């Protein structure tokens, strides 16, 4: 472990991440939400950032950002049902907007929420519209509980005061991403997510793959955030480490299948992964990949815990879900390689100018 990992700010953020995620996992499973694993997922996404506690207004904005695409996406269901190709075009445009929003410098968390909302409402709603009546309020409740434990984590372990030596140093404002490159990045993410969304859209078993669709949505945002050259490696590495951690946790839970052990394992995973998310006063160089690995762990393990580690079909479902995630990671890597081969990044001098 390097000295950066022992930085007071990084150590506090790692502990806060473990505390908030573990408590959220415990409470959400205790309440028995239908998608209880989603609540700690939100907590991890927000506590995995080196930011102060969000205000009440910001918390409401995050929840609304998740629910709004779900509600607006209901308007896509009639076209998808009666004029399918028009509905698919509208879905593609909506997904492109969520990726372009992030690529142009918007919040990755908000972008992910919007993408998740759109993919869930179209793929599940087209198969079982009645499920949405439970899905939308369920996700809203999970988001609210997840945000609650973000505030709990900050209340118990608040941010340290800024370093006086850095107080007078003002960071330069980062340049706004080039719109041409942002469009290219958004199209690359769309090339990954849209085919998978269509696959689930035409599948009669879409409702059983909710966790997989959440992973695909986060993978699209990962493609927006990462550079082309490192994208494939990041996808495979995050799936490998997240899957390996899920296997370890699953076998431990099989020995002692209790809610306390599940919450403890989530906290332990956050402690370990947190060492490679936070370093010094901000991020570790591997923070992006490791954050998605932690998300992968929750998405694989959470639904399996809902099945019950000792139930007859839980083991089969766990390994099937893990196998699907590996296939998705390979698919995403190949998609990025093919996209970059046919749509190369323009150099600064060749980029078209706006008239």
C-alpha positions as CSV (number, residue, x, y, z in Angstrom):
1,X,0.0,0.0,0.0
2,X,1.4,3.4,-1.0
3,X,1.5,6.5,1.1
4,X,-1.3,8.0,-1.0
5,X,-3.7,5.4,0.2
6,X,-3.0,6.5,3.8
7,X,-3.9,10.1,3.1
8,X,-6.4,11.2,5.8
9,X,-9.0,12.4,3.3
10,X,-8.8,9.1,1.3
11,X,-8.9,7.0,4.4
12,X,-12.1,8.7,5.6
13,X,-13.8,8.4,2.3
14,X,-13.0,4.6,2.1
15,X,-14.4,4.1,5.6
16,X,-17.5,6.2,4.7
17,X,-18.0,4.1,1.6
18,X,-17.8,0.9,3.5
19,X,-20.0,2.1,6.3
20,X,-22.7,3.7,4.1
21,X,-22.9,0.7,1.7
22,X,-23.0,-1.9,4.4
23,X,-25.7,-0.2,6.4
24,X,-27.7,0.4,3.3
25,X,-27.4,-3.2,2.2
26,X,-28.6,-4.3,5.7
27,X,-31.6,-2.0,5.9
28,X,-32.7,-2.5,2.3
29,X,-32.6,-6.3,2.6
30,X,-34.3,-6.1,6.0
31,X,-37.2,-4.0,4.5
32,X,-37.2,-6.6,1.6
33,X,-37.5,-4.3,-1.4
34,X,-38.2,-6.2,-4.6
35,X,-34.9,-4.8,-6.0
36,X,-33.2,-4.2,-2.7
37,X,-29.7,-4.5,-4.2
38,X,-30.3,-1.2,-6.2
39,X,-30.3,0.9,-3.0
40,X,-26.7,0.1,-2.0
41,X,-25.8,0.5,-5.6
42,X,-26.9,4.1,-5.5
43,X,-25.1,4.6,-2.2
44,X,-21.8,3.3,-3.7
45,X,-22.1,5.4,-6.8
46,X,-22.4,8.6,-4.7
47,X,-20.0,7.8,-1.9
48,X,-17.5,6.6,-4.5
49,X,-16.9,10.3,-5.4
50,X,-14.6,12.7,-3.5
51,X,-17.4,15.2,-2.9
52,X,-19.1,16.7,0.1
53,X,-22.5,15.5,1.2
54,X,-25.2,16.3,-1.3
55,X,-27.8,18.8,-0.3
56,X,-31.4,17.9,0.0
57,X,-32.1,19.6,-3.3
58,X,-29.3,17.6,-5.0
59,X,-30.7,14.4,-3.5
60,X,-34.1,15.1,-4.9
61,X,-32.5,15.9,-8.3
62,X,-30.8,12.5,-8.3
63,X,-34.0,10.6,-7.5
64,X,-36.0,12.6,-10.1
65,X,-33.3,11.9,-12.7
66,X,-33.9,8.2,-12.2
67,X,-37.7,8.3,-12.1
68,X,-38.3,10.9,-14.9
69,X,-37.0,8.6,-17.7
70,X,-39.1,5.8,-16.3
71,X,-42.2,7.9,-16.4
72,X,-41.4,9.5,-19.8
73,X,-40.4,6.2,-21.1
74,X,-44.0,5.0,-20.7
75,X,-44.7,7.1,-23.7
76,X,-42.4,4.8,-25.8
77,X,-44.5,1.8,-25.0
78,X,-47.4,2.5,-27.5
79,X,-45.0,3.1,-30.4
80,X,-43.0,0.0,-29.4
81,X,-46.2,-2.0,-29.3
82,X,-48.0,-0.7,-32.5
83,X,-45.3,0.9,-34.6
84,X,-42.2,-0.9,-33.4
85,X,-39.6,0.7,-35.7
86,X,-40.7,4.2,-34.8
87,X,-40.5,3.2,-31.1
88,X,-37.0,1.8,-31.6
89,X,-35.9,5.1,-33.3
90,X,-37.3,7.1,-30.4
91,X,-35.5,4.8,-27.9
92,X,-32.2,5.2,-29.8
93,X,-32.5,9.0,-29.8
94,X,-33.3,9.0,-26.1
95,X,-30.4,6.8,-25.2
96,X,-28.1,8.9,-27.4
97,X,-29.1,12.0,-25.4
98,X,-28.2,10.3,-22.1
99,X,-24.7,9.4,-23.4
100,X,-24.2,12.8,-25.1
101,X,-25.2,14.5,-21.8
102,X,-22.3,12.7,-20.0
103,X,-19.9,13.1,-22.9
104,X,-20.4,16.9,-22.9
105,X,-19.4,17.1,-19.2
106,X,-22.7,16.3,-17.5
107,X,-22.8,14.3,-14.3
108,X,-22.0,10.6,-14.9
109,X,-24.3,9.6,-12.1
110,X,-27.3,11.5,-13.6
111,X,-26.4,10.1,-17.0
112,X,-26.4,6.5,-15.6
113,X,-29.7,7.0,-13.9
114,X,-31.3,8.2,-17.1
115,X,-29.9,5.3,-19.1
116,X,-31.0,2.8,-16.5
117,X,-34.5,4.2,-16.5
118,X,-34.9,4.1,-20.2
119,X,-33.6,0.6,-20.7
120,X,-35.7,-0.8,-17.9
121,X,-39.0,0.8,-18.9
122,X,-38.7,-0.2,-22.6
123,X,-37.4,-3.7,-22.2
124,X,-39.6,-4.7,-19.2
125,X,-42.6,-2.6,-20.1
126,X,-42.8,-4.0,-23.6
127,X,-43.1,-7.5,-22.1
128,X,-45.0,-7.0,-18.8
129,X,-46.4,-3.4,-18.5
130,X,-48.1,-4.3,-15.2
131,X,-44.6,-4.9,-13.7
132,X,-43.9,-1.2,-14.2
133,X,-46.5,-0.3,-11.6
134,X,-44.3,-2.0,-9.0
135,X,-41.0,-1.2,-10.6
136,X,-41.2,2.6,-10.7
137,X,-42.2,3.2,-7.0
138,X,-39.8,0.4,-6.1
139,X,-36.8,2.1,-7.8
140,X,-37.9,5.4,-6.3
141,X,-37.8,3.9,-2.8
142,X,-34.4,2.3,-3.4
143,X,-33.0,5.6,-4.6
144,X,-34.4,7.4,-1.6
145,X,-33.0,4.8,0.8
146,X,-29.6,4.9,-1.0
147,X,-29.5,8.7,-0.7
148,X,-30.5,8.4,3.0
149,X,-27.4,6.4,3.7
150,X,-25.2,8.7,1.7
151,X,-26.2,11.4,4.2
152,X,-25.8,8.9,7.1
153,X,-22.2,8.2,5.9
154,X,-21.4,11.9,5.7
155,X,-23.0,12.6,9.1
156,X,-20.9,9.9,10.8
157,X,-17.7,10.6,8.8
158,X,-17.9,14.2,7.5
159,X,-15.4,15.6,5.0
160,X,-12.1,16.9,6.5
161,X,-11.5,20.6,6.3
162,X,-9.5,21.5,3.2
163,X,-5.7,21.5,3.4
164,X,-4.5,25.0,4.2
165,X,-1.6,24.5,1.8
166,X,-4.0,23.9,-1.0
167,X,-6.7,26.5,0.0
168,X,-5.1,29.2,-2.1
169,X,-4.6,27.1,-5.2
170,X,-7.5,27.4,-7.6
171,X,-7.8,24.5,-10.1
172,X,-8.1,25.6,-13.7
173,X,-11.6,25.1,-15.1
174,X,-11.4,22.0,-17.4
175,X,-12.2,22.7,-21.0
176,X,-15.6,21.7,-22.2
177,X,-15.5,18.6,-24.3
178,X,-15.4,19.1,-28.0
179,X,-18.9,18.5,-29.4
180,X,-17.7,16.4,-32.3
181,X,-15.8,14.1,-30.0
182,X,-18.7,14.1,-27.6
183,X,-21.0,13.0,-30.4
184,X,-18.6,10.2,-31.4
185,X,-18.3,9.1,-27.8
186,X,-22.1,9.0,-27.4
187,X,-22.5,7.0,-30.6
188,X,-19.9,4.5,-29.3
189,X,-21.9,4.0,-26.1
190,X,-25.1,3.7,-28.2
191,X,-23.5,1.1,-30.4
192,X,-22.9,-1.0,-27.2
193,X,-26.2,-0.5,-25.4
194,X,-28.8,-0.3,-28.1
195,X,-28.3,-3.9,-29.6
196,X,-28.5,-5.3,-26.1
197,X,-31.6,-3.3,-25.3
198,X,-33.2,-4.5,-28.5
199,X,-32.2,-8.1,-27.7
200,X,-34.0,-7.8,-24.3
201,X,-36.8,-5.9,-26.0
202,X,-37.6,-8.8,-28.2
203,X,-37.1,-11.4,-25.5
204,X,-40.0,-12.7,-23.5
205,X,-37.7,-13.2,-20.4
206,X,-36.8,-9.5,-20.1
207,X,-38.2,-9.2,-16.6
208,X,-35.7,-11.8,-15.3
209,X,-32.7,-9.9,-16.6
210,X,-33.2,-6.6,-14.7
211,X,-29.7,-6.8,-13.1
212,X,-28.1,-7.6,-16.5
213,X,-29.8,-4.5,-18.1
214,X,-28.5,-2.3,-15.3
215,X,-25.0,-3.6,-16.0
216,X,-25.4,-2.9,-19.7
217,X,-26.5,0.6,-18.9
218,X,-23.5,1.3,-16.7
219,X,-21.3,-0.2,-19.3
220,X,-22.5,2.3,-21.8
221,X,-21.7,5.2,-19.4
222,X,-18.3,3.6,-18.8
223,X,-17.7,3.7,-22.6
224,X,-18.5,7.4,-22.5
225,X,-16.1,8.1,-19.7
226,X,-13.1,6.0,-20.7
227,X,-10.6,6.6,-23.6
228,X,-11.0,4.4,-26.6
229,X,-7.7,2.6,-26.2
230,X,-8.3,1.7,-22.6
231,X,-12.0,1.0,-22.9
232,X,-11.7,-2.8,-23.7
233,X,-9.2,-3.4,-21.0
234,X,-11.3,-1.5,-18.5
235,X,-14.5,-3.5,-19.3
236,X,-12.8,-6.8,-19.0
237,X,-10.8,-5.9,-15.9
238,X,-13.8,-4.5,-14.1
239,X,-15.9,-7.6,-14.9
240,X,-13.0,-9.9,-13.9
241,X,-12.4,-8.3,-10.5
242,X,-16.1,-7.7,-9.7
243,X,-16.9,-11.3,-10.7
244,X,-14.0,-12.7,-8.7
245,X,-15.2,-10.8,-5.6
246,X,-18.7,-12.0,-6.2
247,X,-17.6,-15.6,-6.3
248,X,-15.7,-15.2,-3.1
249,X,-18.6,-13.5,-1.3
250,X,-21.0,-16.1,-2.7
251,X,-19.0,-19.0,-1.2
252,X,-18.7,-17.3,2.1
253,X,-22.4,-16.7,2.2
254,X,-23.0,-20.3,1.4
255,X,-21.2,-21.2,4.6
256,X,-23.0,-18.6,6.7
257,X,-26.1,-17.3,4.9
258,X,-27.2,-14.4,7.1
259,X,-28.1,-10.8,6.5
260,X,-25.3,-9.7,8.9
261,X,-22.7,-11.6,6.8
262,X,-24.0,-10.2,3.5
263,X,-23.8,-6.6,4.8
264,X,-20.3,-7.3,6.3
265,X,-19.1,-8.7,3.0
266,X,-20.4,-5.6,1.2
267,X,-18.5,-3.4,3.6
268,X,-15.4,-5.5,3.3
269,X,-15.5,-5.3,-0.5
270,X,-15.9,-1.5,-0.3
271,X,-12.8,-1.3,2.0
272,X,-10.7,-3.4,-0.4
273,X,-12.0,-1.7,-3.6
274,X,-11.9,1.7,-1.9
275,X,-8.1,1.5,-1.6
276,X,-8.1,1.7,-5.4
277,X,-10.8,4.3,-5.8
278,X,-9.5,7.0,-3.4
279,X,-5.9,8.1,-3.2
280,X,-4.5,11.3,-1.8
281,X,-7.0,14.2,-1.8
282,X,-8.9,12.8,-4.8
283,X,-9.0,9.7,-7.0
284,X,-6.7,6.7,-7.5
285,X,-5.4,6.3,-11.1
286,X,-7.5,3.1,-11.4
287,X,-10.6,4.6,-9.8
288,X,-12.9,4.4,-12.9
289,X,-12.2,0.7,-13.5
290,X,-12.4,-0.3,-9.8
291,X,-15.6,1.6,-9.3
292,X,-17.3,-0.3,-12.1
293,X,-15.8,-3.5,-10.6
294,X,-17.5,-2.7,-7.3
295,X,-20.8,-2.0,-9.2
296,X,-20.4,-5.4,-11.0
297,X,-20.0,-7.1,-7.7
298,X,-23.3,-5.7,-6.3
299,X,-25.2,-6.4,-9.5
300,X,-24.1,-10.0,-9.6
301,X,-24.3,-10.8,-5.9
302,X,-27.4,-8.8,-4.9
303,X,-30.0,-10.6,-7.0
304,X,-28.5,-13.9,-6.0
305,X,-28.9,-13.0,-2.3
306,X,-32.6,-12.3,-3.1
307,X,-32.8,-15.8,-4.5
308,X,-31.3,-17.2,-1.2
309,X,-27.8,-18.7,-1.0
310,X,-29.2,-22.0,0.2
311,X,-32.2,-22.3,-2.3
312,X,-32.1,-25.0,-4.9
313,X,-31.8,-22.7,-8.0
314,X,-29.8,-19.9,-6.5
315,X,-26.4,-21.4,-7.4
316,X,-27.4,-22.0,-11.0
317,X,-28.8,-18.4,-11.3
318,X,-25.6,-17.0,-9.8
319,X,-23.3,-18.7,-12.2
320,X,-25.6,-18.0,-15.1
321,X,-25.7,-14.3,-14.3
322,X,-21.9,-14.3,-13.9
323,X,-21.5,-16.0,-17.3
324,X,-23.8,-13.5,-18.9
325,X,-21.7,-10.6,-17.5
326,X,-18.5,-12.1,-18.9
327,X,-20.2,-12.4,-22.3
328,X,-21.4,-8.8,-22.1
329,X,-17.9,-7.6,-21.2
330,X,-16.5,-9.5,-24.2
331,X,-19.3,-8.2,-26.4
332,X,-18.6,-4.6,-25.2
333,X,-14.9,-4.9,-25.9
334,X,-15.5,-6.2,-29.4
335,X,-18.1,-3.5,-30.1
336,X,-15.7,-0.8,-29.1
337,X,-12.9,-2.2,-31.3
338,X,-15.2,-2.5,-34.3
339,X,-16.6,1.0,-33.7
340,X,-13.2,2.6,-33.4
341,X,-12.0,0.7,-36.5
342,X,-14.8,2.2,-38.6
343,X,-15.1,5.6,-36.9
344,X,-11.7,6.8,-35.9
345,X,-11.1,9.7,-33.6
346,X,-10.4,12.8,-35.6
347,X,-7.2,14.7,-34.9
348,X,-7.4,18.3,-33.8
349,X,-6.5,19.6,-37.2
350,X,-9.0,17.4,-39.1
351,X,-11.9,17.9,-36.8
352,X,-14.7,19.7,-38.6
353,X,-15.5,23.2,-37.5
354,X,-18.9,24.6,-36.7
355,X,-20.1,27.1,-39.2
